[in-house]
Amino acid sequence: MTISLFKPLSFLWAAALLPLVSPAFSQTPSPPVAPVKPVTDTYFGAKIVDPYRWMENLKDPQMVSWLHGQSEYTKSVLGSIPGRDKILARIQRLDAAGQSVEGVETGGGRYFYLKTEPSFNSPKLFVRDGLGGAERVLVDPERLTRKGVHYAIDYFTASRDGRYVAYALSPGGSEDSVLHVIDAASGRNLAENIDRAQYGDISWRADGRSFFYVRLQKLAAGADPIDRYKKSRVYLHTLGANPDNDKAIFGYGLSPRASMAVDDDPGVLTMPDCDEMFGVVAHGVANELTVYMAPLASAGRGAIPWRKIVDVPDGVVSMDVHGSTLFLLTHKEASRFKIVSVDLRHPELARARIVVAPSGSVITALGAAGDALYVETRDGGIGRLLRVDYQGGSARRLPLPFEGAIGSLVTYEDRPGALFMETGWTHSALWYRYDPRTQRASDTGLKRLSPIRFTQIASREVKARGADGTPIPLSIVYPRNIKLDGSHPLMMEGYGAYGSTIDPAFDPTTLAWLERGGVLAYAHVRGGGEYGEDWHRAGMKQTKPNTWRDLIACGEYLIAKGYTSPKRLAIEGASAGGITVGRALTERPDLFGAAIDLVGVSNPVRQELSPNGPPNIPEFGSALTPNGFRDLLAMDAYHHVQDGVKYPAVLLTTGINDPRVASWEPAKLAARLQAATVSGKPILLRVDYDAGHGMGSTKAQNDAELADEYAFLLHQFGVSGF
């Protein structure tokens, strides 16, 4: 099974408003005014005034009161928009029409997956014996809801024999995971109740009775919250044992053979029929891994003889093992990636053999199965699946059911073939299994085809011309009978960070926007990974301005081609996409009619002082260095808001339990925009007190938020019925 240490946190989302012209808003009281309490900082000779520094203390009674006031004001404004309840009902019907299936795993002939049926409010963990077996619920988080606080399954991992499943639950979107273990046959929970298990990274040993897992350090009372994600360690747990007595195996300060920084994220992984274990280190949000190996038998038996086999300069982002061969996915001397292999008996990269050479396509994932190596690639927005025989030979492209994006690739070293999910902008997601005996992919039946059809919806892939002449890929989803007359409400999404991509995906709820003549666009700006590592590095740190300027260029393209006009063009970004949207908004306020900033990074100059700030330094830089400060200030929307500017309407959101982007970031930007704008258009801050960064939010929460977004935009754009 593929080894890729993915860290969810890297993820990565003073005057009253002037009287508003819209009747829906003018009847509503103004939002509370944020007092200005300026603090001046000096960074390398530059004086920076921060008018709302006091907001960073989310427990300050004045801040608590201000946030509640903003929340109530936003609720009243959005709730009074004509058509809001109607579009919510439509979104709910669309969302309840089908089902979703994610995170498929197999073990001992059983299939495990997270599934959301029309009647569910949150995904539940299911199991079935074989693809044709009857499914049953193993874990139902909805049964834990108490006093308005909901629970969600953060992750799960089945033992290799399929007997047990380790899974984690957290309340209110906080991602404060508590790890449990359940017996797959009886549905009985074991005694395991392990807190501080936010990352998980579960790796079962072959005995099916023990596993490696990551646990955050236990902070002393009064400790700085920024220390939460520091000095993490991997422990070995045996079922039934007291977790507080678990042996630390890998992590900060444990071995001179495997040193790591305080902010590094460790994990230990094992593979079937492999006598080695792998210590994998993620350096914050950086994609490049450091990897150690040691005999699996040495775990828990004194000093472990770790041996470093991969380091950051090697550019390795993922790996897998088959027999004695280690396969590595790397961008070293290959911007669009290549796959190399080494013999585990002599794992020197100098001896590496190229298995899949770099090409015009981007290699995005690899998986070692019992029969061959399976490789996922991306050519534009289209996913491809390759099969590479272990005995040598070129990579063979496999026939796929349709042209779309591959959302997941699942392989096991002791089983032939591969599981994968495929979807597209207008095609429902389905899970398929490729069988090397028949040489074809067939529907697994794990998920039904959505009954929602996009027969009147089309998609188009184009390229806009960036400010520096670079072609920027842009996906457009629109009604087939559209007239390019500039009249259409258009929402354009941008992200551009961590080398992540916006891949084609089928979302039935978007039909509520499209059937009203709306257009959706997805700007594949620099900072993402659409064209490999060079594309990523062209939008990070000192090159970060390319990210929001690419978004601006895509907006200008859509206007020039008649899809929309400035007064009906909205931009949207979440998390790190808050930088993209925030700076596009502050650099070209005249280009947009509205903006939606979802749990967005808004004050990067100060972000590294929040608990999740240090892990993001590899991507954005540090204000403690001259160049880092310069780069962060350039991408800081909060510090680029200017008084007396006609800003478009803006809807910002935050979840009060957000562990990734602290609520004070969007709050400070909201306060600054409310004080500065002279457009008469609303600046709203939507606060969810039973949510975090969006992970673990319920279907009802997601539907309500989307209805607020659509109603807000359609009202601002003057669409009939709103």
C-alpha positions in Angstrom: 0.0 0.0 0.0 1.4 3.4 -0.9 3.4 5.2 1.8 2.8 8.9 1.7 2.9 10.8 5.0 0.0 13.3 4.4 -0.5 15.8 7.2 -4.0 17.1 7.3 -3.0 20.4 9.0 -0.9 21.3 6.1 -3.7 21.1 4.5 -4.2 24.3 4.2 -9.1 27.8 4.1 -12.9 51.1 13.2 -16.1 52.5 11.8 -19.5 51.1 11.2 -20.6 50.0 7.7 -22.1 52.8 5.7 -25.8 52.6 5.0 -26.4 49.8 2.5 -28.5 50.3 -0.6 -30.2 46.9 -0.7 -33.6 46.7 1.0 -32.7 43.2 2.4 -29.8 44.8 4.2 -31.0 48.3 5.0 -33.6 47.0 7.4 -31.0 45.1 9.4 -29.0 46.8 12.2 -25.3 47.4 11.5 -22.6 45.0 12.7 -20.7 45.8 15.9 -17.8 48.2 15.4 -14.4 46.8 16.2 -12.4 49.2 18.4 -9.0 50.2 17.0 -6.1 49.5 19.4 -3.0 50.0 17.2 0.2 48.1 17.9 3.3 49.0 16.0 5.9 46.3 15.1 9.3 46.9 13.5 10.5 44.3 11.1 14.0 44.9 9.8 13.5 48.6 9.8 9.9 48.6 8.5 7.2 49.8 10.9 3.9 47.9 10.6 0.8 49.1 12.3 -1.7 46.4 13.4 -5.0 48.1 14.4 -6.7 44.9 15.6 -4.0 42.9 17.3 -6.2 42.6 20.4 -8.4 40.2 18.4 -5.8 37.5 18.5 -6.9 36.7 22.0 -10.0 34.8 21.2 -10.9 34.5 24.9 -10.9 38.2 25.4 -14.5 39.1 26.5 -14.6 42.0 24.1 -13.5 39.7 21.3 -16.1 37.0 22.3 -18.8 39.7 22.3 -17.7 41.1 18.9 -17.6 37.7 17.2 -21.1 36.9 18.6 -22.4 40.3 17.3 -20.9 39.7 13.9 -22.4 36.2 13.8 -25.9 37.4 14.7 -25.7 40.3 12.2 -24.6 38.0 9.4 -27.3 35.5 10.2 -30.0 38.2 10.1 -28.6 39.6 6.8 -28.3 36.3 5.0 -31.6 35.0 6.4 -33.5 38.0 5.1 -32.4 37.6 1.4 -35.4 36.7 -0.7 -34.8 33.2 -2.3 -32.3 32.1 0.3 -34.7 29.5 1.8 -35.7 28.3 -1.6 -32.2 27.7 -2.8 -31.4 26.0 0.5 -34.3 23.6 -0.1 -33.0 22.9 -3.6 -29.4 22.2 -2.3 -30.8 19.9 0.3 -32.7 17.9 -2.3 -29.7 17.7 -4.6 -27.4 16.7 -1.7 -29.9 14.0 -0.5 -30.4 12.4 -3.9 -27.2 10.3 -4.0 -24.5 8.8 -1.9 -20.8 9.3 -1.4 -18.2 6.6 -0.6 -14.6 7.5 0.4 -11.5 6.0 1.9 -12.0 2.4 0.7 -9.7 -0.2 2.3 -9.6 -3.9 2.3 -8.3 -6.6 4.7 -9.1 -10.2 5.2 -11.6 -10.2 2.3 -13.5 -7.3 4.0 -14.1 -3.9 2.5 -14.2 -0.8 4.7 -15.3 2.6 3.7 -16.9 5.9 4.8 -20.3 6.3 3.3 -23.0 9.0 3.3 -26.5 8.0 2.4 -29.3 10.6 1.6 -30.6 10.3 5.2 -27.2 10.7 6.9 -25.9 13.9 8.3 -22.3 12.7 8.5 -20.3 9.8 7.0 -20.5 6.5 8.7 -18.0 3.7 8.7 -19.2 0.6 6.8 -17.9 -2.9 6.3 -18.9 -5.7 3.9 -17.5 -9.2 3.5 -16.4 -9.2 -0.1 -17.7 -6.9 -2.8 -20.9 -8.9 -3.1 -21.5 -9.1 0.7 -24.2 -7.2 2.6 -22.9 -4.0 4.1 -23.4 -3.0 7.7 -22.5 0.0 9.9 -19.5 -0.3 12.2 -19.4 3.3 13.5 -22.2 5.9 13.5 -20.9 9.3 14.8 -24.4 10.8 14.7 -25.4 8.7 17.7 -22.9 10.7 19.8 -24.4 14.2 19.2 -25.0 15.9 22.5 -26.2 19.4 23.3 -25.8 20.7 19.8 -22.2 19.4 19.4 -21.7 16.8 16.6 -19.0 14.2 16.2 -17.2 13.1 13.0 -14.9 10.3 12.0 -11.5 11.8 11.3 -9.7 8.7 9.9 -9.7 4.9 10.1 -7.3 2.1 9.3 -8.1 -1.6 9.2 -5.7 -4.4 10.3 -4.3 -6.5 7.5 -6.5 -9.5 8.4 -9.6 -7.2 8.6 -10.4 -8.2 12.1 -10.0 -4.8 13.8 -10.4 -1.2 12.7 -8.6 1.7 14.4 -10.7 4.9 14.0 -10.7 8.4 15.4 -13.6 10.7 16.5 -13.6 14.4 17.3 -16.3 16.9 18.3 -17.4 20.1 16.6 -15.0 20.0 13.7 -12.1 20.4 16.0 -10.1 17.5 14.7 -9.1 16.8 18.3 -9.0 13.1 17.6 -9.5 10.3 20.1 -8.5 6.9 18.8 -10.6 3.8 19.3 -10.6 0.2 18.0 -13.6 -1.8 17.0 -14.0 -5.6 16.2 -15.2 -5.8 12.6 -17.1 -9.0 13.1 -19.0 -8.2 16.3 -19.1 -4.4 16.1 -17.9 -4.3 19.7 -15.6 -1.5 20.7 -12.4 -2.5 22.5 -11.1 -0.6 25.5 -8.8 1.7 23.5 -9.4 5.4 24.2 -6.3 7.3 23.1 -6.4 11.1 23.1 -4.0 13.5 21.4 -4.2 11.3 18.3 -4.9 14.1 15.8 -2.6 12.9 13.1 -3.2 9.1 13.5 -0.9 7.7 10.8 -1.9 4.2 11.9 0.2 1.3 10.6 -0.8 -2.2 11.8 1.8 -4.9 12.4 1.3 -8.3 10.8 0.1 -9.8 14.1 -3.1 -7.8 13.9 -2.9 -7.0 17.6 -0.6 -4.0 17.6 0.0 -0.9 15.6 2.2 2.2 15.3 0.5 5.6 15.8 1.4 9.3 16.2 0.5 11.0 19.5 1.0 14.7 20.2 2.8 15.7 23.4 0.9 16.4 26.5 1.1 20.1 27.3 1.5 21.3 30.8 -1.1 23.7 32.2 -0.5 27.2 31.0 1.8 26.1 28.1 1.9 28.2 25.0 -0.7 26.8 22.5 1.9 27.1 19.7 3.7 24.1 21.3 0.8 21.8 20.5 2.2 20.3 17.3 5.9 20.3 18.4 8.0 17.3 19.4 5.5 14.7 18.2 6.4 11.0 18.5 5.3 7.6 17.2 4.3 4.9 19.7 3.8 1.2 19.5 0.4 0.1 21.0 -0.7 -3.4 21.8 -4.5 -3.9 22.1 -5.6 -3.9 25.7 -2.5 -2.1 27.0 -2.6 1.2 28.8 -1.6 3.8 26.1 0.2 5.9 28.6 2.7 3.1 28.9 3.2 2.7 25.2 6.8 2.7 24.0 8.0 5.7 22.0 9.6 4.3 18.8 10.3 7.3 16.5 10.2 11.0 16.9 11.8 14.1 18.3 14.7 13.6 20.7 14.6 9.7 20.7 17.6 8.7 18.6 20.8 10.3 17.3 20.4 8.1 14.3 17.2 9.8 13.3 17.3 13.4 14.3 14.5 15.8 13.6 13.4 19.4 14.3 10.8 20.3 16.9 8.2 21.0 14.2 8.8 17.9 12.2 6.0 15.3 11.9 7.1 11.7 12.3 5.4 8.4 11.2 6.3 4.8 11.2 5.0 2.5 8.4 5.2 -1.2 7.8 4.5 -3.3 4.7 3.3 -6.9 4.2 6.0 -9.4 3.8 8.7 -6.8 4.5 11.1 -7.2 7.4 11.8 -3.5 7.5 9.9 -0.6 9.0 10.1 2.9 7.7 10.4 6.1 9.7 9.0 8.8 7.6 9.4 12.5 8.5 7.3 15.3 7.0 8.8 18.8 7.5 5.7 20.9 8.1 3.7 21.3 4.9 6.7 20.6 2.6 6.0 17.7 0.3 9.6 16.4 0.4 10.1 13.6 2.9 13.0 12.3 5.0 12.9 8.5 5.3 14.7 6.1 7.6 14.5 2.3 7.8 15.3 -0.2 10.4 14.5 -3.9 11.1 10.9 -4.3 12.2 12.0 -6.7 14.9 13.9 -3.9 16.6 10.8 -2.0 17.5 10.4 -1.8 21.3 13.7 -3.6 21.9 16.1 -0.9 23.0 18.0 1.4 20.6 16.7 1.1 17.1 19.4 1.1 14.3 17.7 3.7 12.0 19.4 4.3 8.7 18.6 7.3 6.6 17.8 6.4 3.0 16.0 9.5 1.7 16.4 13.2 2.5 14.8 16.4 1.5 17.2 17.2 -1.4 16.2 13.9 -3.0 12.7 15.4 -3.8 10.8 12.2 -2.7 7.1 12.8 -2.0 5.8 9.2 -1.9 7.0 5.6 -1.8 5.9 2.0 -1.9 7.5 -1.4 -1.5 7.2 -4.7 -3.4 9.3 -7.6 -2.1 12.8 -6.2 -1.7 12.3 -3.3 -4.1 11.6 0.3 -2.9 9.8 2.6 -5.4 10.1 6.3 -5.0 8.1 9.2 -6.5 10.5 12.1 -6.9 10.7 15.5 -8.6 14.5 15.7 -8.5 15.7 16.7 -12.0 12.1 16.0 -13.0 9.6 18.8 -12.4 6.7 16.6 -13.5 8.0 13.7 -11.5 9.5 10.3 -12.2 9.6 7.0 -10.4 12.8 5.3 -9.5 13.6 2.1 -7.6 16.3 0.8 -5.3 17.0 -2.6 -3.7 16.2 -2.5 0.0 19.3 -4.6 0.6 21.4 -1.8 -0.8 19.2 1.3 -0.6 21.6 3.9 -2.0 19.9 6.4 -4.3 23.1 6.5 -6.4 22.1 3.0 -7.5 18.5 4.0 -8.3 16.9 2.7 -11.6 14.4 4.8 -13.5 11.1 2.9 -13.6 8.9 5.6 -15.1 10.7 8.4 -16.8 9.5 12.0 -16.7 7.2 13.1 -19.5 4.7 15.8 -20.4 2.2 14.3 -18.0 2.5 14.8 -14.2 2.9 11.7 -12.2 0.7 12.1 -9.1 0.6 8.7 -7.3 2.0 5.2 -7.3 0.9 1.9 -5.8 2.6 -1.5 -5.6 0.2 -4.4 -6.1 0.9 -8.1 -6.2 1.2 -8.2 -10.0 2.6 -4.8 -11.0 3.2 -1.2 -10.1 0.2 1.0 -10.8 0.8 4.7 -11.6 -1.6 7.6 -11.7 -0.8 10.5 -14.0 -2.5 13.8 -14.9 -2.6 15.2 -18.4 -4.2 18.6 -18.1 -7.3 17.8 -16.0 -7.6 14.2 -17.2 -6.4 11.3 -15.1 -4.6 8.4 -16.6 -3.7 5.0 -15.1 -0.6 3.1 -16.1 0.6 -0.4 -15.3 4.3 -1.3 -15.1 5.2 -4.9 -15.0 7.8 -5.8 -12.3 9.7 -7.9 -14.8 10.5 -4.8 -16.8 9.0 -3.1 -19.9 7.4 0.2 -20.5 4.4 1.7 -18.7 1.2 0.6 -20.4 -1.8 2.9 -20.3 -5.0 1.2 -19.1 -8.4 1.7 -20.6 -10.7 3.7 -18.2 -14.5 3.9 -18.1 -14.5 7.5 -19.2 -12.3 10.6 -19.3 -12.1 12.1 -15.9 -10.0 12.5 -12.8 -8.8 9.7 -10.6 -9.7 10.6 -7.1 -8.0 7.7 -5.3 -5.7 4.8 -6.1 -5.6 1.8 -3.7 -3.2 -1.2 -4.1 -1.9 -3.9 -1.8 1.4 -5.7 -2.3 -0.1 -9.1 -1.7 -3.0 -8.7 -4.0 -3.2 -8.2 -7.8 -5.0 -5.3 -9.5 -6.0 -1.9 -8.2 -9.0 -0.1 -6.8 -9.6 3.5 -8.0 -12.3 6.2 -8.0 -13.0 8.2 -11.1 -15.1 11.3 -11.5 -15.5 14.4 -13.7 -17.0 17.9 -13.7 -20.3 16.4 -15.2 -19.9 12.7 -14.4 -20.8 11.1 -11.1 -18.0 9.4 -9.1 -17.8 5.6 -9.1 -15.4 3.1 -7.6 -13.7 0.6 -10.1 -11.5 -2.4 -9.8 -8.9 -3.2 -12.5 -8.4 -6.9 -12.9 -5.2 -7.8 -14.6 -6.6 -11.2 -15.7 -9.4 -9.7 -17.7 -7.5 -6.5 -18.4 -10.5 -4.3 -17.8 -11.9 -2.0 -15.1 -15.3 -2.8 -13.7 -17.7 -1.1 -11.3 -17.3 -2.4 -7.8 -20.8 -1.6 -6.8 -19.5 0.1 -3.7 -21.3 3.3 -4.8 -24.4 4.0 -6.9 -24.3 6.4 -9.8 -25.8 9.7 -8.8 -29.4 10.1 -10.0 -28.6 13.8 -10.6 -27.8 14.2 -14.3 -25.8 17.2 -15.7 -27.2 16.6 -19.3 -27.7 20.3 -19.8 -24.3 21.2 -18.3 -21.0 21.3 -20.2 -17.4 21.9 -19.3 -14.4 23.5 -21.1 -10.7 23.6 -20.5 -9.0 26.8 -21.7 -6.0 28.9 -20.9 -5.8 32.5 -19.9 -2.8 34.7 -20.4 -1.1 35.6 -17.1 0.4 39.0 -16.4 3.8 37.8 -17.4 2.6 35.9 -20.5 2.3 32.5 -18.8 -0.7 30.4 -20.0 -2.9 29.7 -17.0 -5.2 26.7 -17.2 -8.8 27.5 -16.5 -11.8 25.1 -16.2 -15.3 26.4 -17.0 -18.5 24.6 -16.1 -21.6 26.2 -17.6 -25.2 25.7 -19.0 -25.0 24.3 -22.6 -27.3 26.9 -24.0 -25.2 29.8 -22.6 -25.0 33.1 -24.5 -21.6 34.8 -24.1 -23.2 38.2 -23.5 -21.5 39.1 -20.2 -24.7 38.7 -18.2 -24.1 35.6 -16.2 -23.3 35.4 -12.5 -19.9 33.6 -12.3 -18.1 32.2 -9.3 -14.4 31.5 -9.8 -12.4 29.4 -7.3 -8.7 29.7 -6.8 -6.2 28.0 -4.4 -2.6 27.8 -5.4 -0.5 26.4 -2.6 1.4 23.3 -1.4 1.5 21.9 -5.0 -2.2 20.9 -4.5 -4.5 20.8 -7.5 -8.2 21.5 -8.2 -9.2 18.3 -10.0 -12.5 17.7 -11.8 -15.1 16.5 -9.4 -18.8 15.9 -9.6 -20.9 17.9 -7.0 -24.7 17.7 -7.5 -25.2 20.7 -5.3 -23.6 23.0 -7.8 -26.6 22.5 -10.0 -28.5 24.9 -7.8 -26.2 27.6 -9.2 -25.8 26.4 -12.7 -29.6 26.0 -13.3 -30.0 29.7 -12.5 -27.8 30.6 -15.4 -24.7 30.7 -13.3 -21.2 29.7 -14.4 -18.5 28.1 -12.3 -14.8 28.5 -13.1 -11.7 27.0 -11.5 -8.4 28.8 -11.9 -5.4 26.5 -11.8 -3.1 29.2 -10.6 0.6 28.9 -9.9 1.4 27.6 -6.4 -0.6 24.5 -7.3 0.7 21.3 -8.8 -1.1 21.2 -12.2 2.2 21.3 -14.1 4.4 19.7 -11.5 6.9 21.1 -9.0 8.0 24.0 -11.1 4.4 25.2 -11.2 4.3 24.9 -7.4 7.5 26.8 -6.9 6.3 29.6 -9.2 3.7 30.5 -6.6 5.4 30.2 -3.2 7.4 32.6 -1.0 9.0 35.3 -3.2 7.0 34.2 -6.3 3.6 34.1 -4.4 2.3 37.2 -6.2 1.9 35.1 -9.3 -0.8 33.2 -7.5 -3.3 36.0 -7.1 -2.3 37.7 -10.3 -3.1 34.5 -12.2 -6.5 34.6 -10.6 -6.9 38.2 -11.8 -5.8 37.2 -15.3 -8.4 34.4 -15.3 -11.1 36.9 -14.3 -10.1 39.2 -17.1 -10.3 36.3 -19.5 -13.8 35.4 -18.4 -15.0 39.0 -18.8 -13.3 39.4 -22.2 -14.9 36.2 -23.5 -18.4 37.3 -22.4 -19.0 34.7 -19.7 -19.6 37.5 -17.2 -18.9 41.1 -16.3 -17.1 42.7 -13.3 -20.3 43.5 -11.5 -21.3 39.8 -11.7 -17.9 38.2 -11.2 -17.2 36.6 -7.8 -14.0 35.0 -6.5 -13.8 32.3 -3.9 -10.9 30.7 -2.0 -10.6 28.6 1.1 -7.8 28.2 3.7 -4.5 29.0 1.9 -6.8 30.2 -0.9 -7.6 33.1 1.4 -4.2 34.6 0.3 -5.2 34.2 -3.3 -8.7 35.7 -2.9 -7.6 38.3 -0.3 -4.8 39.8 -2.4 -6.8 39.7 -5.7 -9.5 41.5 -3.8 -7.1 44.2 -2.4 -5.1 44.6 -5.6 -8.1 44.8 -8.1 -11.2 45.7 -6.1 -12.7 47.1 -9.3 -12.6 43.7 -11.1 -15.0 41.8 -8.9 -18.6 42.2 -7.8 -18.1 40.0 -4.7 -15.7 37.7 -2.9 -16.1 34.7 -0.6 -13.2 34.0 1.7 -13.7 30.6 3.5 -11.6 30.0 6.7 -9.0 31.9 4.9 -5.4 32.8 5.7 -5.7 36.6 6.0 -2.8 37.8 8.1 0.3 35.8 7.0 2.7 38.1 8.8 1.3 36.9 12.1 0.3 33.4 11.2 3.4 31.6 12.4 2.5 32.7 15.9 -0.6 30.5 15.8 -0.5 26.8 16.7 -0.5 25.7 13.0 1.8 28.5 11.9 5.2 26.9 12.2 4.4 23.9 9.9 3.5 26.4 7.1 6.9 28.2 7.1 8.3 25.9 4.3 5.5 27.1 2.0 5.2 30.8 2.9 8.3 31.8 4.8 9.0 33.3 8.2 8.7 36.9 9.4 11.8 36.3 11.4 14.0 36.7 8.3 14.2 39.8 6.1 13.2 37.9 2.9 10.5 36.0 4.7 9.0 39.1 6.1 9.1 40.8 2.7 7.3 37.8 1.1 4.7 37.5 3.9 3.9 41.2 3.8 3.3 41.0 0.1 0.8 38.2 0.5 -1.0 39.7 3.6 -4.5 40.9 2.6 -5.1 42.5 6.0 -2.2 44.8 5.7 -3.1 45.8 2.1 -6.6 47.1 2.9 -6.7 50.8 2.2 -9.1 53.4 3.6 -11.6 55.0 1.3 -11.6 52.2 -1.4 -14.8 50.9 -2.9 -14.4 47.2 -2.1 -16.8 44.6 -3.4 -19.2 42.7 -1.2 -17.3 40.2 0.9 -18.4 37.1 2.9 -15.8 35.7 5.2 -16.3 32.5 7.3 -14.7 30.8 10.2 -15.3 27.8 12.5 -14.6 28.7 16.1 -12.9 25.3 16.6 -10.5 25.7 13.6 -7.1 24.1 14.3 -5.6 25.2 11.0 -6.5 28.9 10.4 -7.2 30.6 13.7 -10.5 32.5 13.7 -8.7 35.8 14.4 -7.3 35.8 10.9 -10.6 36.2 9.0 -12.0 38.3 11.9 -9.2 40.9 11.6 -9.7 41.1 7.8 -13.4 41.5 8.3 -12.9 44.3 10.8 -10.4 46.1 8.6 -12.6 45.9 5.5 -15.7 47.1 7.4 -13.8 50.1 8.5 -12.1 50.9 5.2 -14.7 50.4 2.4 -16.8 53.2 1.0 -18.7 51.1 -1.6 -21.8 50.7 0.6 -21.6 46.9 0.0 -21.6 44.5 2.9 -18.7 42.9 4.6 -20.0 39.9 6.5 -18.3 37.5 8.9 -20.0 34.1 9.2 -19.1 32.3 12.5 -20.0 28.6 13.0 -19.7 27.6 16.7 -19.9 23.9 16.0 -17.3 23.7 13.3 -13.6 24.0 12.6 -11.8 24.2 9.2 -14.6 22.3 7.5 -13.4 18.8 8.1 -16.0 16.9 10.0 -18.8 19.4 9.2 -22.2 17.8 8.8 -24.2 17.7 5.6 -26.7 20.1 7.2 -23.8 22.5 8.0 -22.4 22.3 4.4 -25.8 22.8 2.8 -26.6 25.8 4.9 -23.2 27.4 4.2 -23.5 26.8 0.5 -27.0 28.3 0.5 -25.6 31.4 2.3 -22.9 31.7 -0.3 -25.2 31.4 -3.3 -27.9 33.6 -1.9 -25.3 36.3 -0.9 -23.9 36.3 -4.5 -27.2 36.2 -6.3 -28.5 39.0 -4.2 -25.5 41.2 -4.8 -25.7 40.5 -8.5 -29.4 41.4 -8.7 -30.6 38.1 -10.0 -34.3 37.7 -10.2 -35.8 36.1 -7.1 -33.0 37.3 -4.8 
